[in-house]
Amino acid sequence: MTQILNRNSRVHTHAATIVGLGGVLLLAACASTPAEPTVALKAAEQAIATADRTRVADAASPELSEAREKLTAAHTAVQDKQMVVGERLALESRVDAELASANIEAAKSRAVNDEIVSSTDTLRLEMQRNSGVKP
């Protein structure tokens, strides 16, 4: 009977040791540095490149400049092993670059719309003049 109790005691001791080691490993895994935010950094770089291709540098430079500054800060944070900060800055950089692209596209659309309105007004005046109706 004593042997059975000793054996059960050893099994419980080994089980407790294994559970304890598992807990320590789990805590160590949670406390480790997060992975490098390469996807967020690449997305920000791509958004800036897209903004550059749409000639945003001329019309929406404040947003694009902000995007470039945040991307540089993101790279610095990653080098300093501040992965969470680096990822946040990379995401903000991408959003700023996309905002710059959207602003230039909106400006282009407004210019086209203004041209269409002007052309329509001119056409309307020509039609009235040719039909003899006073404007």
Backbone bond lengths (Angstrom), bond angles and torsions (degrees), N, CA, C in turn:
res aa  C-N    CA-C-N  psi(-1)  N-CA   C-N-CA  omega(-1)  CA-C   N-CA-C  phi
1 M - - - 1.428 - - 1.519 110.88 -
2 T 1.324 116.70 -39.54 1.443 121.72 179.98 1.525 110.31 -64.53
3 Q 1.330 115.77 -35.98 1.464 119.14 179.68 1.532 110.72 -65.81
4 I 1.308 116.71 -38.55 1.465 120.63 -179.85 1.532 109.21 -66.02
5 L 1.346 117.45 -42.36 1.457 120.34 178.64 1.518 111.52 -65.21
6 N 1.343 117.17 -39.56 1.460 120.55 177.84 1.530 110.57 -64.67
7 R 1.316 115.95 -40.24 1.465 120.62 -179.61 1.535 109.48 -66.05
8 N 1.332 117.71 -44.83 1.467 121.58 177.59 1.517 110.95 -62.41
9 S 1.317 117.06 -38.52 1.455 121.57 178.99 1.524 110.55 -64.11
10 R 1.335 116.27 -42.02 1.471 120.17 178.59 1.526 111.02 -66.45
11 V 1.334 117.36 -38.50 1.467 121.33 178.97 1.528 109.85 -63.39
12 H 1.338 116.22 -43.36 1.462 120.07 178.54 1.531 110.94 -65.20
13 T 1.323 117.08 -37.90 1.460 121.21 179.26 1.522 110.05 -65.30
14 H 1.344 116.56 -44.97 1.469 120.56 178.84 1.537 110.88 -64.75
15 A 1.333 116.40 -41.00 1.469 120.14 179.30 1.526 110.32 -64.18
16 A 1.317 116.56 -42.11 1.458 120.02 178.78 1.519 111.17 -64.53
17 T 1.323 117.10 -38.10 1.458 121.30 178.19 1.533 110.41 -65.07
18 I 1.313 116.51 -43.64 1.470 120.54 -179.31 1.528 110.36 -65.48
19 V 1.338 117.19 -43.04 1.460 120.54 178.24 1.525 110.25 -63.62
20 G 1.324 117.00 -40.89 1.457 120.99 178.68 1.519 111.82 -62.83
21 L 1.330 116.89 -45.00 1.471 120.22 177.99 1.531 111.08 -63.97
22 G 1.325 116.27 -39.56 1.467 119.68 177.52 1.513 111.19 -61.23
23 G 1.339 116.98 -41.90 1.459 120.97 177.93 1.510 112.28 -62.98
24 V 1.345 116.30 -41.68 1.461 120.45 178.85 1.529 110.30 -63.82
25 L 1.331 116.55 -43.46 1.466 119.91 178.72 1.528 111.38 -63.94
26 L 1.319 117.07 -39.30 1.455 120.64 178.43 1.523 111.02 -63.23
27 L 1.324 116.79 -44.05 1.463 120.23 177.65 1.520 111.58 -64.03
28 A 1.322 116.65 -39.10 1.460 120.28 179.21 1.529 110.58 -64.72
29 A 1.324 116.13 -38.97 1.468 119.90 179.45 1.531 110.60 -66.19
30 C 1.314 116.78 -39.05 1.463 120.09 179.80 1.530 112.11 -71.09
31 A 1.314 116.31 -30.21 1.460 120.49 -176.76 1.521 112.73 -86.48
32 S 1.317 117.69 -6.93 1.458 119.58 -177.78 1.532 110.67 -71.61
33 T 1.312 115.91 162.86 1.459 121.90 -179.82 1.530 109.46 -66.29
34 P 1.327 118.09 133.63 1.466 120.37 177.46 1.531 110.24 -62.48
35 A 1.311 114.47 159.58 1.465 120.31 -179.42 1.529 110.28 -64.37
36 E 1.310 114.87 153.96 1.469 120.66 178.81 1.528 109.24 -64.24
37 P 1.331 117.78 134.47 1.471 121.08 -176.42 1.526 112.57 -80.46
38 T 1.316 117.14 60.18 1.467 120.43 -175.94 1.522 112.47 -63.67
39 V 1.325 117.40 -36.28 1.470 119.96 -179.39 1.529 110.08 -64.61
40 A 1.326 116.35 -45.17 1.468 120.05 -179.91 1.524 111.00 -65.03
41 L 1.335 116.81 -39.90 1.464 120.23 179.09 1.529 110.82 -64.65
42 K 1.326 116.72 -44.62 1.475 120.28 179.80 1.525 110.99 -64.52
43 A 1.347 116.73 -39.56 1.464 119.99 179.10 1.524 110.74 -63.21
44 A 1.321 116.91 -40.69 1.469 120.67 178.29 1.525 110.72 -65.54
45 E 1.328 116.74 -43.35 1.467 120.23 178.99 1.520 110.79 -61.85
46 Q 1.329 116.29 -40.68 1.462 120.64 -179.95 1.532 111.04 -67.49
47 A 1.321 117.27 -39.99 1.471 120.24 178.96 1.524 111.06 -64.53
48 I 1.331 116.73 -38.50 1.468 120.36 177.73 1.524 110.11 -66.90
49 A 1.330 116.63 -41.48 1.466 120.10 178.28 1.525 110.84 -62.86
50 T 1.315 117.14 -40.18 1.466 121.24 177.79 1.526 110.52 -63.54
51 A 1.322 116.07 -42.92 1.469 120.06 178.11 1.523 110.61 -62.78
52 D 1.317 116.81 -38.61 1.466 120.06 177.51 1.522 111.13 -63.31
53 R 1.331 117.14 -40.28 1.461 120.88 -178.87 1.522 112.03 -67.35
54 T 1.324 118.11 -26.83 1.467 120.06 -179.98 1.521 111.29 -92.17
55 R 1.299 116.92 15.45 1.464 124.05 176.75 1.529 112.05 59.54
56 V 1.322 114.93 40.32 1.455 120.14 178.61 1.520 111.04 -69.68
57 A 1.294 117.13 -25.85 1.464 120.77 -175.44 1.525 111.79 -54.46
58 D 1.321 116.95 -30.50 1.461 119.72 -178.72 1.528 112.39 -78.52
59 A 1.329 116.93 -48.22 1.457 120.21 -168.96 1.532 114.69 -95.31
60 A 1.308 118.21 -31.17 1.468 119.82 -174.63 1.515 111.18 -127.20
61 S 1.290 116.61 43.41 1.462 120.32 -174.74 1.519 115.42 -61.96
62 P 1.344 121.34 -30.21 1.471 118.01 179.27 1.532 112.59 -60.62
63 E 1.328 117.03 -45.02 1.461 119.90 179.52 1.518 111.64 -66.41
64 L 1.320 115.99 -41.42 1.460 119.60 -178.93 1.524 111.24 -69.01
65 S 1.315 116.97 -38.39 1.469 120.05 175.90 1.519 110.60 -62.64
66 E 1.314 116.23 -42.05 1.469 121.31 177.85 1.533 110.04 -62.06
67 A 1.315 117.12 -40.61 1.463 121.04 179.10 1.525 110.75 -62.84
68 R 1.321 116.24 -43.50 1.470 119.84 179.08 1.532 111.33 -64.35
69 E 1.331 116.61 -41.38 1.472 120.34 179.41 1.521 110.86 -63.62
70 K 1.324 116.46 -42.79 1.462 119.89 179.92 1.524 111.60 -67.93
71 L 1.326 117.58 -35.01 1.459 120.05 177.32 1.526 110.52 -65.79
72 T 1.323 117.04 -42.24 1.467 120.89 176.62 1.527 110.09 -61.73
73 A 1.319 117.06 -43.52 1.469 120.95 178.19 1.527 110.87 -64.30
74 A 1.326 117.02 -35.48 1.468 120.81 178.08 1.521 110.71 -64.58
75 H 1.334 116.89 -44.45 1.464 120.32 177.63 1.531 110.82 -61.69
76 T 1.318 116.35 -40.62 1.468 120.66 178.52 1.526 110.56 -63.60
77 A 1.317 116.96 -43.50 1.467 120.84 179.31 1.524 111.20 -62.44
78 V 1.321 117.18 -40.14 1.465 120.77 178.41 1.526 110.35 -64.90
79 Q 1.326 116.59 -41.89 1.474 119.54 177.56 1.518 111.49 -62.77
80 D 1.344 116.72 -31.20 1.465 121.67 178.67 1.523 111.76 -86.34
81 K 1.343 117.19 9.98 1.467 123.73 179.06 1.527 113.05 65.09
82 Q 1.317 116.85 26.10 1.460 121.88 175.05 1.532 107.64 -101.93
83 M 1.331 114.80 73.13 1.459 120.87 -171.09 1.532 113.11 -65.15
84 V 1.316 117.54 -38.48 1.468 120.13 -178.97 1.528 109.85 -65.54
85 V 1.324 116.61 -44.38 1.467 121.00 178.15 1.529 109.61 -64.69
86 G 1.324 116.65 -42.09 1.457 120.63 178.92 1.515 112.40 -61.17
87 E 1.324 116.55 -41.85 1.458 119.77 179.16 1.531 111.05 -66.48
88 R 1.329 116.83 -42.92 1.462 120.49 179.06 1.529 110.81 -60.41
89 L 1.333 116.53 -45.09 1.468 120.27 179.80 1.530 111.20 -65.77
90 A 1.323 116.85 -37.58 1.466 120.04 178.08 1.525 110.43 -64.51
91 L 1.321 116.59 -41.65 1.467 119.78 178.02 1.530 111.01 -64.57
92 E 1.321 116.72 -42.41 1.466 120.22 177.47 1.527 110.83 -63.32
93 S 1.318 116.86 -38.59 1.458 121.26 178.58 1.528 110.68 -61.87
94 R 1.324 116.02 -44.33 1.465 120.20 179.23 1.522 110.50 -62.03
95 V 1.319 116.87 -43.46 1.465 120.54 -179.70 1.529 110.82 -64.05
96 D 1.332 116.98 -41.58 1.473 119.92 178.41 1.528 111.12 -63.09
97 A 1.328 116.67 -41.41 1.470 120.06 179.27 1.528 110.60 -65.97
98 E 1.336 116.44 -40.31 1.459 119.25 178.05 1.531 111.09 -66.46
99 L 1.334 116.64 -36.01 1.463 120.50 176.06 1.527 110.16 -63.39
100 A 1.318 116.59 -42.35 1.464 120.25 178.22 1.529 110.38 -61.01
101 S 1.323 117.00 -43.03 1.468 120.79 178.40 1.528 110.70 -63.85
102 A 1.334 115.84 -43.20 1.467 119.31 -179.77 1.523 111.07 -64.69
103 N 1.323 117.36 -39.05 1.469 120.19 179.07 1.520 111.77 -63.89
104 I 1.333 117.31 -40.92 1.467 118.72 -179.87 1.526 110.51 -70.18
105 E 1.334 117.21 -36.42 1.467 119.46 177.60 1.531 110.18 -65.87
106 A 1.336 116.41 -38.69 1.472 120.05 177.35 1.526 110.49 -65.01
107 A 1.320 117.65 -40.58 1.465 121.26 178.51 1.525 110.39 -64.27
108 K 1.323 116.73 -41.14 1.465 120.22 177.69 1.525 110.33 -63.46
109 S 1.328 116.52 -42.27 1.469 120.49 -179.87 1.523 111.09 -65.09
110 R 1.339 116.44 -40.71 1.469 119.13 177.04 1.520 110.89 -62.36
111 A 1.330 117.24 -40.23 1.466 120.62 -179.97 1.528 110.48 -63.71
112 V 1.338 116.66 -42.25 1.466 120.53 178.66 1.524 109.51 -64.80
113 N 1.325 116.28 -43.88 1.464 120.23 179.46 1.527 111.21 -61.75
114 D 1.314 117.11 -44.09 1.467 120.80 178.43 1.522 110.66 -61.01
115 E 1.319 117.45 -39.79 1.465 121.75 178.77 1.525 110.64 -65.10
116 I 1.318 116.99 -40.76 1.465 120.74 179.06 1.524 109.99 -65.61
117 V 1.312 118.54 -43.26 1.468 122.15 178.38 1.525 109.99 -61.54
118 S 1.314 116.48 -44.04 1.460 120.40 179.30 1.533 111.06 -63.38
119 S 1.317 115.75 -43.72 1.476 119.41 179.27 1.517 110.88 -64.55
120 T 1.310 117.34 -39.75 1.469 121.17 178.97 1.522 110.49 -64.53
121 D 1.320 116.60 -42.79 1.467 119.82 178.15 1.524 110.73 -62.16
122 T 1.320 116.43 -43.43 1.466 120.75 178.66 1.528 110.65 -62.02
123 L 1.304 116.15 -43.89 1.470 120.88 179.67 1.526 110.64 -64.11
124 R 1.321 116.62 -41.22 1.464 120.35 178.68 1.538 110.21 -61.69
125 L 1.323 117.59 -44.22 1.471 120.92 178.50 1.520 111.29 -62.85
126 E 1.307 117.08 -41.04 1.472 120.28 178.58 1.520 111.19 -63.92
127 M 1.332 116.36 -40.57 1.465 119.13 179.91 1.526 111.02 -66.09
128 Q 1.342 116.51 -39.65 1.457 119.87 179.06 1.518 111.16 -67.51
129 R 1.309 116.95 -38.45 1.464 120.58 -179.33 1.525 109.74 -67.95
130 N 1.326 117.53 -40.44 1.467 120.81 -178.00 1.533 111.66 -73.65
131 S 1.337 117.89 -25.28 1.459 119.64 179.64 1.526 112.01 -90.91
132 G 1.294 117.66 -7.85 1.443 121.65 177.65 1.530 112.84 87.93
133 V 1.316 118.09 5.48 1.464 121.40 178.26 1.516 108.62 -83.54
134 K 1.338 114.45 136.59 1.466 119.03 178.76 1.520 109.22 -80.48
135 P 1.336 117.79 138.61 1.467 119.39 178.83 1.493 114.18 -70.05
